[in-house]
Amino acid sequence: MNIAFYLLSALAVTGALLAIRLRNLVHATLCLMFFFISLAGMYVLLMAEFIAAVQILVYVGAVGILILFAIMLTHHITGATRERISSRGWLWGLGAALAVLFTVLLPVLLLSVLPAAPATPDFSPSVRNIGLSLMDPYTITLQVMGLLLTAALIGAVAVASTSVRPQDKPRT
Amino acid sequence: MILNTLLDNPDQILVNLFHQGAALLQACPALVIALGILLSTVPLVAIFPACFAITTWLERKGLARIQNRIGPNRAGWFGLLQPMADGIKMLLKEDIVPQTSDRLAHFLAPVLLLIPAFTVLSVLPFSRNMIPAAADTGVILFFALGSISTLPVFMAGWSSHNKYSLLGGMRAIAQMVSYEIPLVLSTVTVVMLTGSLNTVKIVEFQQVTHWIEGSNPALQILGQVLKWNVFTPWGFTGFLIFFISSLAEINRCPFDLPEADSEIVAGHLTEYSGFKYALFFMGEYVSAFAISGLAVTLFLGGWSGPNIRPWWSEDPRALLIPGFVWFFLKMFALILIMIWIRGTLPRLRVDHLMAFAWKFLMPLALINIFIAGAYYYLPHWIGWPAGLIVIYACYEGLGRINRRHLGPKRIYRYA
């Protein structure tokens, strides 16, 4: 179990780092997908196979493919580009990460606020439970979200579709 | 004693043999786990490539007969050794990688394609108690893992640095993403009526248990067949939608636009040669097996088929013919239909393909969900005919609405 965890976290961190650092956009996206998949593996280790499946479906199957599509449809950024942005972004990032580590994470870990055992030992994140809670206490939320997404979808179609229709001519 | 338990359950011989072996190795639990892992993975990796070899022969022979040719007939009896000759040829071919290609992605794409293709097989129940990974969320896992397979196709198309490859890759993604929607929506009906995403439970739902466990052999046979989901109005529609979408999902004819050889050479496969090409081919066929296997599990009763209890057996659930025989028979029947369609139908145009998915299959699949819901609450003698009538009316109506947007008829003039 532990070996799998270390392996997966090493893969996830490598994937995430490469996704930020690689110059080639397509490579970076592929690494991002790799990161998503290793994260799904972590969810499997946590016995949340439904979340893992949804993670792959949403992030790899939809978001990642969408990013790739956007890259393909934009000109001039498909391959390796020579442009360099000279900023010390990584320094700021390292500073921020260290600050979070020392001010938030380490004190919390040292003061051992985190319980040693899971709070609810009989907790089973099964699909049935997720479905029941979506249908019982959170019905209104679910409906509103569905409405919002439908509106967004219709809006996207309205923005994307051209109003001018070329006249169909018999082709020769 | 051991022989008795084995003979009592002819369909469970392999499972019981494994349990006997596990009992012998009880002293070392790590070995039992290793044995279990090996037994649930090695057969998948061994059997499905063998099925792939047989299917290439079947496809070449079948297409040849449809086109009034003889097909492969030199290597072995009826050309049966042809797949082996093909394999040796592929292995010995020179592997050509374009100079401007992205080498790592170009190399990884065929390898990555095989991973989801083989992993999805593990949620399919091949027989009673014979499922490599009995996950509670089997159906969703199948689609999640299956959706990864768009990625290697894109990698192949992009990394080849070839316009045809890129076009093929783009087409493949657009098609796979569009057809995933009707594919998933058509399975929702089955999940709704079963009340579970577990593939084992979905198969059990399609059996009449008290008939199978009764003493009448005729009822035992009927109990394994009559309750298949395909014999209900929603199940029949769902099966057709699922089958059509699965053809698009695995880029089979008439939806083989990504590798349309008359337009874009071979799409994302253009720059692949030798064994990498063979790997792509194998990945496609294994996905075809997997998705046919899921169709069999969801709509055609999985491993249940006309079967009786052996007359000497004490166990009420024992079966004479092992379940995997029926499973593979049904799977190969679907594969044969795919070959038949490939020999019969011409390729679709891109806009036709998209319009068909979004304007016809998706609304029909949505309506089908409502019909399945009504079928669940109505008594069957009303639900069955009413469902059939409503489905047929919707089919006709959708067809008529879509026909209006076709525009004036095109006239082609040939030189």
Interface residues (C-beta under 8 A of the other chain):
Chain A: V26 H27 L30 M33 I37 A40 E49 F50 A52 A53 V54 I56 L57 V60 G61 A62 G64 I65 L68 F69 M72 T78 S126 V127 D168 P170 R171 T172
Chain B: D102 A105 A135 D136 T137 I140 L141 F143 A144 L145 S147 I148 T150 L151 F154 M155 W158 L166 M170 I173 V177 E180 L197 G407 P408 R410 I411 Y412 R413
